[in-house]
Amino acid sequence: MNTDGYALELRDLRKSFGKTEIIRGTSLAVRPGERVAVIGPNGAGKSTLFNLISGRFGATSGDVLLHGQKIDGLTPYEINRRGLARSFQVSNLFTRLSVFENLRCAVLWSMGYKYSFWKFLADLRDANDRAEQVMDMIRLHKRRDVLAMNLTYAEQRALEIGITIAGGASVILLDEPTAGMSRSETARFVNLIREITVGKTLLTVEHDMGVVFGLADKIAVLVYGEVIAFDTPEKVRADERVKEAYLGTAATDGQTQAAH
């Protein structure tokens, strides 16, 4: 039972590769429904942190808790079945399947389809309905039968988000969801993310400060594998340690910048 009320919690999480410590005692507690942006300079450990949470890497020490239950040591698919889903920087689609087929595959997998013919027949209508629902949510219903390889880049990213949420996970991790998009595409995509994650807990790694300050309820600033600040955008913007370590004057002026 989750007595602390956190959707996701990291407790003194550490990860070393050989003698090099990448994540250095990170602790973070995210409440259900919060949208958290994880920011930091290149090499800060953001992708490693996501890999630890999603089970791609095992932690050297410390704990990862999902709704109060430890998930460190579980495989990525076991973690997914417990309600956490992740998208990646690089689109991870079945390029020769249609939009609808990509979404249906995601739904069937999340339903625990085990190659049982009769179970497949029983679940097919539910899976179709859910795939259609998600397709409407990501505004790709007019592209239903288009192969993923023939979508625009922004449409591919939208489809990937759709696949991520299709299984109904309550905690969503998005890794640089707007990378490579134009300013207008980014603005539309941020609105889409905001709409389709209502009621869900969201963690996103993002370099575009306009996206960060426009989307996040809270910001976690990761520098050299440590969270040096975790607070509302306004308080993080004003934090002298953050300005010195990462944000610089552009963020305090409210300007959109890509931090590299």
Helices and strands as residue ranges (DSSP letters): E 8-17, E 20-30, E 35-39, H 46-54, E 61-66, E 69-70, H 76-81, E 84-86, H 99-110, H 117-137, G 141-143, G 148-150, H 153-166, E 171-175, H 183-196, E 201-205, H 209-215, E 218-223, E 226-231, H 233-238, H 240-242, I 243-247, H 248-252
